[in-house]
Amino acid sequence: MDGLASRFEEIGTLITDPEVIADMKRFVRLNKEYRDLEKIVLAGIEYKRVLDGAREARELLETEQDPEMREMAREEMEDCQARIPGWEERIKLLLAPADPQDEKNAIVEIRGGTGGDEAALFAGDLYRMYVRYCENKGWKVELTSYAEGAAGGFKEIIFTVSGEGVYGILKYESGVHRVQRVPQTEMQGRVHTSAATVAVLPEAEEFDVEVREQDIRTDIFCASGHGGQSVNTTYSAIRLVHIPTGITVQCQDEKSQLKNRAKALVELRSRIYNMEYQKYLDEISSKRKTMVSSGDRSAKIRTYNYPQGRVTDHRINYTIYNLSAFMDGDIQDCIDHLIVAENAERLKESEL
């Protein structure tokens, strides 16, 4: 802790140095390290305060004769000693290697899987659930592109979520979401099982990956879908193809071609960055049994059972019977349980 406190002071001095400020890449990296260390240093100060409080109360108990003062010292000592293990756990967790991407914004893709029209409707329900959740958190949601289903919902929808520590929370949603319910098209009232796939990617910043203009092919076309006069008349939709990797992204949400290109470029950069990041995720999933934030996006992670009003997360055997509130964006409790499971794995991993 003392070593980290010295490094924290050193970085605090460095980020005010004009030479460091001029080197934007280094400045951004040091700022991130400063913010990460600040949490540990503040926790360390609080931990030492509790340790000192316990020591001072013990000394007072050994020397003080007055019964009232001794009783106060005993209460203080017991209170401090009870808080020590909690602070130690908190610091251990802060010292365990965290996912370096957790602070980033996120790009979320939802795709209807098996189940045809019903899968597209469920993808639409999941999109609404995440939008409600993000609104409650005060995060900004920006639509990038979508393809509507024949009976409603979406065959595919891609959106960006911006805010503090977004990826570190939404990453737990990556995987296959399965729904069991009676589809609107079902005349016999039989329960069908459909699925939608959710992929959450950390949004790459300009400093994370360099994409050269000469490696990008740009296609311009008319936007389709709802949107009034601009749709099917104005060439505002953009498709970017990264020639070296073959990665293709498109954006048609904005009326301006320039805005669509800027959004598409962010997504393209993130996808290229994610090719490398995937190797890191695969490495984690081989070590962690819970596979909470693993790279395996084909794994079935959650079942939404409408007849029973039940939601089950298969990674941590979490079940609640409050489906309507869950689909209305009340998913924080489930995410909290996933974070606890992930943190337990991280601690175990760092101790090994």
C-alpha atoms as one frame of an Amber mdcrd trajectory, in Angstrom:
protein
   0.000   0.000   0.000   2.846   2.408   0.837   4.496   1.697  -2.525   1.233
   2.438  -4.354   0.785   5.671  -2.350   4.266   6.818  -3.532   3.361   5.970
  -7.147   0.082   7.895  -6.748   1.975  11.014  -5.619   4.475  10.602  -8.461
   1.686  10.417 -11.089  -0.060  13.399  -9.469   3.085  15.426 -10.179   3.585
  13.991 -13.690   0.093  14.859 -14.964   0.730  18.545 -14.257   3.983  18.479
 -16.284   3.558  20.384 -19.626   5.708  17.780 -21.437   3.416  14.942 -20.308
   0.286  16.964 -21.170   1.680  17.484 -24.703   2.020  13.697 -25.187  -1.702
  12.878 -25.311  -1.296   9.087 -25.325   0.879   9.136 -22.203  -1.325  11.754
 -20.515  -4.501   9.635 -21.025  -2.720   6.485 -19.757  -1.367   8.257 -16.631
  -4.761   9.834 -15.888  -6.388   6.401 -15.952  -3.677   4.989 -13.642  -4.164
   7.989 -11.302  -7.932   7.354 -11.055  -7.397   3.621 -10.418  -4.746   4.237
  -7.738  -6.862   6.927  -6.074  -9.487   4.312  -5.086  -6.799   2.073  -3.518
  -5.018   4.946  -1.742  -8.270   6.315  -0.250  -9.224   2.804   0.923  -5.721
   2.460   2.424  -6.092   5.738   4.355  -9.438   4.572   5.769  -7.997   1.137
   6.640  -5.064   2.719   8.518  -7.493   5.019  10.353  -9.444   1.980  11.590
  -6.219   0.166  12.589  -5.008   3.256  14.498  -8.407   3.570  16.184  -8.244
  -0.050  17.399  -4.633   0.397  18.645  -5.376   3.657  20.494  -8.487   2.176
  22.144  -6.483  -0.891  23.249  -3.756   1.344  24.781  -6.406   3.402  26.570
  -7.997   0.228  27.922  -4.628  -0.883  29.329  -3.863   2.411  31.106  -7.232
   3.998  31.969  -8.721   3.467  35.445 -12.061   5.297  35.033 -14.813   2.652
  34.385 -16.768   4.921  32.042 -13.697   5.708  29.915 -12.735   2.016  29.859
 -16.220   1.099  28.610 -15.995   3.711  25.826 -12.526   2.437  24.874 -13.788
  -1.174  24.786 -16.720  -0.218  22.502 -14.389   1.750  20.207 -11.902  -1.142
  20.026 -14.643  -3.716  19.248 -16.145  -1.436  16.580 -12.775  -0.916  14.863
 -11.852  -4.611  15.031 -15.197  -5.552  13.484 -14.518  -3.182  10.550 -10.937
  -4.344   9.858 -11.813  -7.580   7.911 -14.241  -5.654   5.662 -11.583  -3.094
   4.718  -9.021  -5.869   4.148 -11.401  -7.640   1.740 -12.115  -4.361  -0.057
  -8.396  -3.623  -0.479  -7.607  -7.174  -1.615 -10.289  -6.795  -4.261  -8.914
  -3.421  -5.389  -5.435  -4.958  -5.615  -6.620  -8.000  -7.626  -6.126  -7.396
 -11.376  -9.333  -5.908 -12.793 -10.491  -6.054 -16.386  -8.701  -3.060 -17.958
 -11.756  -2.356 -20.144 -14.304  -1.928 -17.319 -14.317   1.879 -17.405 -15.080
   2.081 -21.137 -18.372   2.786 -22.879 -20.059  -0.239 -24.464 -21.381  -1.234
 -27.878 -24.326  -3.631 -27.483 -25.666  -5.890 -30.242 -28.892  -7.845 -29.869
 -29.761 -10.418 -32.540 -32.858 -12.590 -32.803 -31.742 -16.232 -32.790 -33.793
 -19.415 -33.110 -37.525 -18.821 -33.176 -38.167 -16.594 -36.238 -40.642 -13.758
 -35.625 -40.893 -14.583 -31.900 -37.083 -14.294 -31.524 -37.195 -10.846 -33.173
 -39.997  -9.768 -30.798 -37.922 -10.985 -27.835 -34.861  -9.083 -29.140 -37.105
  -5.979 -29.107 -38.142  -6.734 -25.513 -34.484  -7.077 -24.462 -33.628  -3.768
 -26.173 -36.448  -2.043 -24.251 -35.223  -3.676 -21.003 -31.666  -2.353 -21.498
 -32.847   1.134 -22.521 -34.960   1.352 -19.321 -32.035   0.110 -17.222 -29.627
   2.636 -18.808 -32.121   5.483 -18.285 -32.353   4.571 -14.585 -28.528   4.668
 -14.359 -28.381   8.042 -16.124 -26.455   6.580 -19.081 -26.815   7.804 -22.660
 -28.073   5.336 -25.302 -27.404   6.035 -29.003 -28.829   3.821 -31.727 -26.333
   2.852 -34.468 -28.281   0.528 -36.774 -31.197  -1.899 -36.770 -33.160  -4.312
 -38.948 -36.809  -4.713 -37.965 -38.551  -8.086 -37.707 -41.540  -8.905 -39.957
 -43.962  -9.043 -36.982 -42.216  -6.330 -34.924 -39.131  -6.272 -32.734 -35.696
  -6.515 -34.343 -33.764  -9.124 -36.292 -30.723  -7.127 -35.197 -30.172  -3.892
 -33.278 -26.874  -2.215 -32.376 -26.523   0.693 -29.945 -23.838   2.475 -27.914
 -24.118   3.148 -24.180 -22.042   5.992 -22.688 -21.479   6.700 -19.018 -19.235
   5.856 -16.091 -17.998   2.237 -15.930 -20.609   1.074 -18.461 -18.729  -1.899
 -19.920 -17.773  -3.216 -16.467 -21.490  -3.608 -15.680 -23.066  -4.502 -19.034
 -20.394  -7.110 -19.948 -22.305  -9.655 -17.833 -25.139  -9.556 -20.387 -23.075
 -11.171 -23.193 -24.448 -14.556 -24.214 -27.639 -16.328 -25.292 -30.886 -15.209
 -23.632 -33.664 -17.805 -23.876 -37.391 -17.036 -23.618 -40.228 -19.469 -22.898
 -43.695 -18.083 -23.626 -46.795 -18.420 -25.819 -46.064 -16.469 -29.032 -48.658
 -14.030 -30.380 -48.875 -16.165 -33.529 -49.622 -19.400 -31.593 -53.304 -20.380
 -31.845 -53.160 -23.473 -29.577 -51.688 -21.646 -26.573 -48.532 -23.769 -26.531
 -45.352 -22.466 -24.907 -42.478 -22.026 -27.373 -38.775 -21.572 -26.656 -36.922
 -18.862 -28.604 -33.587 -17.141 -28.131 -31.741 -13.906 -28.760 -28.009 -13.298
 -28.605 -26.519 -10.307 -26.796 -22.916  -9.236 -27.403 -21.382  -6.406 -25.357
 -18.095  -4.953 -26.632 -15.916  -2.293 -24.981 -15.829   0.846 -27.117 -12.277
   1.490 -28.284 -10.821   4.961 -27.867  -8.624   6.599 -30.492  -5.562   5.774
 -28.400  -6.404   2.053 -28.206  -6.138   1.191 -31.882  -4.925   2.983 -34.997
  -7.115   2.648 -38.093  -5.579   4.095 -41.259  -7.880   5.887 -43.714  -6.328
   4.060 -46.689  -7.431   0.734 -45.142 -11.118   1.746 -45.122 -13.556   1.435
 -48.014 -16.624   3.675 -47.660 -20.001   2.828 -49.253 -22.832   5.363 -49.190
 -26.492   4.359 -49.593 -30.060   5.423 -48.726 -31.286   4.749 -45.206 -34.267
   2.407 -44.865 -37.027   2.035 -42.265 -38.896   4.780 -40.361 -37.679   8.352
 -40.477 -39.824  10.491 -42.744 -38.497  12.466 -45.682 -34.799  11.600 -45.271
 -35.402   7.866 -45.712 -34.990   6.375 -49.207 -34.237   9.817 -50.679 -31.014
  11.014 -49.052 -27.708   9.173 -49.367 -26.850   9.480 -45.673 -26.321   5.848
 -44.579 -22.695   4.739 -44.366 -21.024   1.334 -44.650 -17.337   1.046 -43.714
 -15.231  -1.972 -44.719 -11.826  -2.488 -43.071  -9.886  -4.069 -45.937  -7.117
  -5.866 -43.911  -9.577  -7.661 -41.579 -12.768  -7.690 -43.670 -14.755  -6.193
 -40.758 -17.865  -4.346 -41.977 -20.005  -1.869 -40.026 -22.829   0.436 -41.044
 -24.733   3.327 -39.540 -27.967   4.926 -40.761 -29.399   6.435 -37.610 -28.374
  10.061 -38.213 -29.656  12.267 -41.070 -26.151  13.599 -41.652 -23.664  11.497
 -43.622 -20.768  12.911 -41.562 -22.401  11.966 -38.243 -23.149   8.453 -39.497
 -19.544   8.063 -40.623 -18.208   9.225 -37.225 -20.454   6.710 -35.410 -19.528
   3.911 -37.817 -15.811   4.674 -37.372 -16.111   4.322 -33.565 -17.789   0.937
 -34.013 -15.213  -0.200 -36.596 -12.347   0.781 -34.302 -14.020  -1.120 -31.445
 -14.453  -4.283 -33.532 -10.806  -4.289 -34.616  -9.764  -3.714 -31.002 -12.067
  -6.536 -29.909 -10.259  -9.091 -32.067  -7.289  -8.707 -29.695  -9.464  -8.282
 -26.597 -11.180 -11.601 -27.376  -7.882 -13.437 -26.759  -7.775 -11.853 -23.281
 -11.384 -12.966 -22.613 -10.628 -16.526 -23.738  -7.671 -16.595 -21.333  -9.900
 -15.451 -18.449 -12.647 -17.976 -19.209 -10.120 -20.822 -19.114  -9.195 -19.782
 -15.537 -12.571 -18.796 -14.077 -15.186 -21.441 -13.440 -18.092 -18.992 -13.283
 -17.275 -17.724 -16.796 -19.234 -14.661 -15.705 -17.644 -12.283 -18.196 -16.205
 -14.958 -20.437 -15.722 -14.563 -24.146 -18.091 -17.442 -24.927 -21.011 -15.554
 -26.456 -22.682 -18.799 -27.529 -23.225 -19.879 -23.895 -26.834 -19.861 -22.667
 -26.747 -17.455 -19.743 -30.348 -16.693 -18.789 -33.906 -18.016 -19.198 -37.029
 -15.843 -19.090 -40.052 -18.058 -18.350 -43.287 -16.091 -18.867 -45.886 -18.707
 -17.695 -44.100 -18.939 -14.315 -42.999 -15.252 -14.209 -39.469 -16.542 -13.573
 -35.972 -15.350 -14.525 -33.026 -17.719 -14.017 -29.366 -16.850 -14.532 -27.627
 -20.179 -15.171 -24.086 -18.971 -14.368 -24.771 -18.387 -10.667 -28.066 -20.294
 -10.158 -29.880 -17.004  -9.512 -33.693 -17.210  -9.762 -36.354 -14.579  -9.118
 -40.117 -14.591  -9.714 -40.448 -10.958 -10.777 -40.256 -11.181 -14.554 -42.390
  -8.104 -15.388 -40.210  -5.771 -13.270 -37.048  -7.413 -14.673 -38.202  -6.823
 -18.271 -38.949  -3.239 -17.243 -35.246  -2.666 -16.548 -35.019  -3.776 -12.910
 -31.939  -5.973 -13.511 -29.481  -4.444 -11.010 -29.915  -7.142  -8.342 -28.986
  -9.881 -10.823 -25.939  -7.886 -12.008 -24.891  -7.317  -8.367 -24.932 -11.083
  -7.757 -22.865 -11.625 -10.918 -20.325  -8.994  -9.798 -19.986 -10.694  -6.383
 -19.387 -14.075  -8.094 -16.859 -12.519 -10.466 -15.027 -10.752  -7.621 -14.787
 -14.011  -5.655 -13.198 -15.638  -8.727 -10.813 -12.698  -9.159  -9.670 -12.941
  -5.524  -9.190 -16.694  -5.795  -7.219 -16.206  -9.037  -4.949 -13.515  -7.563
  -4.241 -15.647  -4.462  -3.261 -18.623  -6.658
